[in-house]
Amino acid sequence: MARVLIVCNDRVARTMAGPAIRCWEMAKLLTAKGHDVHLSVPRHSEPEPAAFHVLIGTEKALAEEERWADVLIVQGFVLAKNPVLARTRKHLVVDLYDPFPIETLETHVNRSMVFQISNYWPTLATLMVQLQVGDFFLCASERQRDFWMGSLLAANRLNPKTLAQDRLMRKLIDIAPFGILSEPPRHSAEPAARGVLEGIDADSKLAIWAGGVYNWFDPLSLVAAWPAVMREVPTARLLFLGMRHPNPAVPEMEVAAKTVQLAEELGLRDKGIVFNTEWVPYDRRQDFLLEADLGVSMHFQNLETRLSFRTRFLDYIWAGLPSVATEGDVFAEWIAANGTGLVVPYRDEQAIAGAVIELLGDECKRQACVERVRACQPLFTWERALEPLVRYCEDPWSGADIEGQRAARKKTPLLGGDLQPPDGLLGRTVWFLRREGPLALLRRTVRKVRRELAALKR
């Protein structure tokens, strides 16, 4: 069996977002399969005890771990922050389930073009490093795989040598989506939302937004539709489960503040619409999900939507919840094909209200959707989702076109070690000053001070 190093770039703790959850579940599954697994986490993590070894990923620690491991698994900005891993002689798996360059574009789409370009270039450079040096790539759907195949073609990784290795290119990139636990969720018996959060009681018809509120989502149309929902279903309640990302490095999103503001303007905050400001612990989220009647997710018509794989839908599936979702992504297609909820057009408040009313107001129809969701649950377990990764770790291979070449790359223009801001106030200040200029640096500083003052008030 293999010695596997998983390098996570997101905070690992009781409160975790999708990238950290994915790394944690990878480590659990590979350990259960008999592999010796080490999970490297960022400095600000607070991991729970686990069956695998967890370490803080300092530069020195990662250099030692790279020498120890047979297989390395990385995602996001890991290679940009740790160039030693990009020159490893070991087998390198790159996890592309989250198309982070597209998220970067959407996050800053309302900023100045200078700001957008200065933030996008490091992201693109990071991606290009990954494409050049990975032996094996993972993605979340066939749609994503088509997208990444084009990227690999542009990076000259789809070539005669890799084609000779596998005519279908499954040895270059395969599908390993996000998953769900094979054990059904069980309520801890400690109330989570009902009777705890203001405005939500035992009689409420509860719709839940089980995930972050990011700029590429459209919670505003959902909130705007809620007065019409409550006119038809007076006990309807909408819960946003986590408004503040658990990773302090992730900036606050403009759309989150606008969502709260709109709910206040409609007079529905803590009446028909409830915001849980803190992120729910990973082992506690099932209590909230099991108290809900419906899962909701709204987004815009853009490239991020087309390539996304919404991890919140996996929680809805795990909890047996029907969904109301905007058209355009792979889960909307799955909902429509399997009758597990209702799909609505983009930014259509009337259609959103009608769909929510239909499922919250008609228990027979809702239960029929619940049964169809439960029938599909075995298709989404982590064991099934990560089958390609398990196969790879049992018998890893090198990319046919790059075997033995990574270690020879002492340095490339994309591995300058300066794609991400360094730790420390002085280093970060100089880094942002060089890339964005003094005015943008001043704005960053003002935003940071405001966030810290707001945190003190809470």
N, C-alpha and C positions, 0 to 999 in steps of 0.2 A: 504494500500500500504506500501511498505517496505522503511526503511531508508538504503540507499546503500552507502557504502564507496568504491570508486575505488582508488587503490594505484598504481600510475604510477611510473616506475623507469627510464623513459626517459624524456628528456627535452621537455617541453610543451611551445610553443611560436608560433609566426607567421611562423617560419621555424621548421617543425617537421618531424621526420622519422616515420616509420610504427608503432612501439609500442605506441608512444604518440598519433598518429592519431587514433589508435584503441581505446585507453582509452577515448579520447575526444568524439568520435562518440558513444561509449557505454553510456557515461554520457548524451549526447544529447538525445539519443533514450529512455533511461530509464526515463529521466525527462519528455519527451513527453508522456510517458505511465502513468504518474502520480506519480512516485516514488520521494522521497526526496533524491537527489543525492549530495554527496560531492566528489570532485576529489582532491586527494592529489598528489602534484607534487614536483619534486626535488627543491632544494634551488636555482639552477641556472636557473629556468624557468621564463618565462615572459608571463603568460597567458593573452589572450584577454578576455574582459568581456563576461560572459556566463549566461545562464538561470539557471545554477546550481552553487553551492558554490565551489570555488576553494581555496585551502589552501596550504601553504608550509609545507611539511611533516617532521617537526622536530620530535624527539623522544617523546617529551612531547605532541605535537599536535596529533600524531598518537595514543598515549595511550588514550587521551580523545576521539578521534574519534572512536576508537574501542569500548569504552563504549557506545557511542551514537548509533552505527550502528546495524542493524539487519543482514545485508548481507555484507560481505567483498569480494572484487574481487582483486586478486593480479596476478602479472606476474613476470617473470625474477628473479632478485635477491632480491625482496622485502622482503621475509620472512627471508633471511639470514641477511639482514641489520636491520631487525626489529623483533627480536624474540618474542616480546610481541604479535604480530599478529599471530604467529604460535601456540600460546597457547590460542587463543581466545575461548570463549564459544559460539560465534556467528556462523552463517552459513558462510562457507569459500569456495569461488569459486576460483579455480586455472586455469589460462589461459595458456594453453600449445600450442597456435597456432604457436609460434615460437620455434622450437626445438633447443634452445640455446646451449645445450651441444655439439651438432654436429657442430654448427657454431664455438664454441671454438676450437674444434679439427682442423677444417679447417683453422682457422685464424692463428694458430701457427705451421702448419704442416712442415714448412721449418726451424723451430728453433731447438735448441738442445733438446734432449730427456728430460734432466733435466728441462729445461724451460717449455716444453710442459706439463710434469707431474705436475709441481708446479702450473701451471695455470689451469690445468684441474681439479685437485682435488677439489678446492672450488666450481667449477661449478657442478660437480657430487654430492657433498655434499648438495648443494643448491637444486638440483633436488630431492634428496632423502627426504629432509625435506618436500617438496611440496607433494610428493606422499604419505607420511605417514599421513599428517594432513588434506588434502583437503576433503571437503564433495562432491564436484562436480567439474568435470574437463571439460575444453573446448579444442578442437583441430580444425584443419582447413580442414581436408579431411578424407575420409575413409582409405586412405593409412596411414596417420598419426595415426588414431585411432587404427589400428592394431598394430602399433609400440608402442604406449603408453599403450595399453592393455597388451602387454608383459612386459612393465616396471612395470605396476601396479600389475601384477601377481607376479613378482619378489619381489615387496615390500609388498606382502601379503595383497593387497587391493582387489584383485579378489579372493574371498573366499566364503564359504557357506552363510555368512550373507549378503554380497552384492548381491550374486546371488538370494537369497530369496527376496531381495528388488526389483529386476528387472532382469528377465532371460536374457534380451538382453544387460544388463549393461548400458542402456542409462541414468539411474539415477546416474551412476558413471561417465561416460564420454560420451559426445555427440559432434556433429560437429557444430561449429559456426565460419565459416571462416571470412576472411577479406571481406569488402563490398564496395559498391559504393553509392553515394548519389542518391536518387530517382529522384531528379531534374536534368535535363540535364545540362551539362556545358554551360556557356554562356561567350563569349569573352567580356572583359571589354572595348574593343575598344582602349585600350592602347597597341601598338605593343610590343610583348615580344621577339621574335627571329628575325622575318623577318624585315630587315631594321634596326635592332638594333645590333645584334651580327655580328661580322665581317665575311664576306663570305656567309651570308645567306640573300637572297633577295626575292622579290615577286615571281620570277620564279624558285626558288630552289625546288627540290624534297627532302623533309626533312624527314629523319629517326631520331627517338629520342630514346635515352637510358634514360628512365625516372626513375632514382633511383640511389642509391649509387653504387660505384665501389669497391666491396669487393674481398678479396682473393679467395673466392670460385666461382667467376665469371670468364669468359673467354673473356674479351673485346679485348685481343690481336689478336685473330683469326679474329674478326670483323674488326679491324683496318687494319690488314694485307690483308684482302679481299677488302678493299675500293678502291685501285688503279684500280682493275679490274672492280669494279662497275662504277667508273667515266669514264672509257674508253667507256663503253656502254651507260651510262647516265651521260653526262658531268655536268649536273646541280644537281646531287645527292650531298646531304650534310648530315653529321652525327653529331648530337648534343648530347653530354653527359650533362645531365641537372644539375647534382650536384656532384661535385668532392670532396667537403669537407663536412663531416657529421655535422649536426647542433648541435650535442651533443659534447662539448669539451672533454668529458671523453672517447669518442671512438677514438682509435688511428688511425693515417693515415695508409692506406693499401698500401703494397708494389706494388700490381698490378696496383693501380691508377697511381703511378709515372711511372711505366713501360709503361703504355698505352700512357701517354703524350710523353714519350721519343720516342716510336715507331712512333707516328704520326709526330714528328719532324724529325726523321730519313728519313721518307718517303716524307718529304717536304709538308705535308698536313695539318699541324696545321694552323688553321684560314683560310684555303683555302677550303679543302674538309671536314675537321674534326674540330669541334669547341668544346671547353671545357668551360662550364659555371662553374667557380671555386666555387662560393658560392651556398648554398642550396636555392632553390626557395621557397618563402613563400607558405604555404598551400593554401591560398585563391587566389594565383596568378598562380598556376601551370596549371590551365585549359587554360589560354591564350597560353602557350607554346604547350600544347597538341592539342589544336584546330588549331594551325598553322602547325602541323606536318601532314605527309602523311602516316607514317608507324612507328610502335613500334618495337624495337629490344631487345633481351635478349639472351645472350650466357653464357653457364656454362660448367662445367666439368662432367665427368662420375664418380660420387662418391655418398656417402650416403647422403650428404647434398642436392644434387640435387633430389634424390628420395623422400626425406621427405619434401622438400620445398613447400611453397605456396607463389609464387612471388607476392608481393603486387603491383609491377609496372604494372603487367598485369591487375589489377583492374582499374588502371588509363587508360590503353589502351581501355579497354572495355567501361568505362564511356564516353570516348571521341569518341567512334566509330572507333577506329583505328585497322586495320589489323596488324598482328604480324609476324615477322620472329623469330623463337626461336629454341634453341637446343633441341633435343629429351631428354626424360628421366624423366621429371617431370609431375605433373598432368595437368599443363596448356598446355604442348606440346600435351598430349593426347586429351585435349579439343579442341585445334586448329585443330588437324587432324580429329577429329570426326565431327566437325561442319563447317569445311571449312572456318575458320576465318583468315587464313593466311597460312604460310608454315613452316614446321618443317625440320630441317637440322641435319645431324650427328654431333657428337662431333668433334671439332677442324678441321673441313673440310672447309678450306678457299674457295675452289672452289664452294662447295655447298652453302655456305653462300652468296658468290657473286652472284651466279645464282638466288637464291631465292629473294634477294633484287632487282636485275635487273628486275626480272619477275614482281614484284609488283610495283616498281617505274616506270618501263618502259611501263607497260600496264595498262592504266587507267580503262579500262573496267573490267579487272580481279580484280584490286584493289577495285573498287566500288562494285563488287559482294561480296567481302569479307566484306566490310563496312556494307552492308545490313544485312549480316548474323550476324555480331557482334551486330548490333543494335537490331536484333530480340531476342538476348540472354540477353540483358541488364536487363530485369526485374528479371532474376534468381539470380542476384548478389547484389541486394540492401541491405543496412544495416538492414532494417526491416526484410528481409527474412533471412539474414545471422545470425542475433542474436536472432532468434526466441527461441532457447533452453534457452538462458540466460533470456529473458523476461519471459518465462514460470516459470523458477526457482525463479525469484524475486517475482513473483505473489504468489507463494506457495512454499517457500523453504523447503528443507528437509535436514536432517543430514545423513552422511554416516552411514549405519547400523552397521558397525563394529567398529566405533570410537566415537560414540555418547557419549558425556560427558567425554571423555578421555583426550582431548587436554589440558584442564586446569590443570590436575593432573601432567602433565609433567613439573616439575620445570626446568629441564635441561636434555638434551640428548647429546651424543657425537656430534651430527650434529647441535646442537643449541648452540654452544659455543660463538656465537656473534663475531666470528673472521674470518668469511669466506671471507669478503671483506675488503680492506684497509680502515682505518678510515679517517676522514677528518683531515686536518692539515698536514703541511710539516713533522714535527717530527714523528708523528704517522705513516704516510705513509712510511717514510724512514725506520723505524724500522720494519714495517710489511713486506716490500719487502726484506729487508736485511735477515730476519729470514728464508724466504721461498726460496729465489733465490740465496743468497750469494752475496759477495761484488762485484764480477766482473759483474754479471748481473745488480746489482744496478747501477754501474758506467755506463754501456751501456744505461740503462733507462735515467739516468741523461743527458748523452750526447745527446740522441735523443730529450729529452725535450728542452734542450738549443737550439738545431738546429731548432726545430719547432718554438720556440719563436723568434729567430733571423729572420727566414724566414717570420714570421708574421709582424715583424717590417718593413722589406723591402717592403712588400706589402702596 
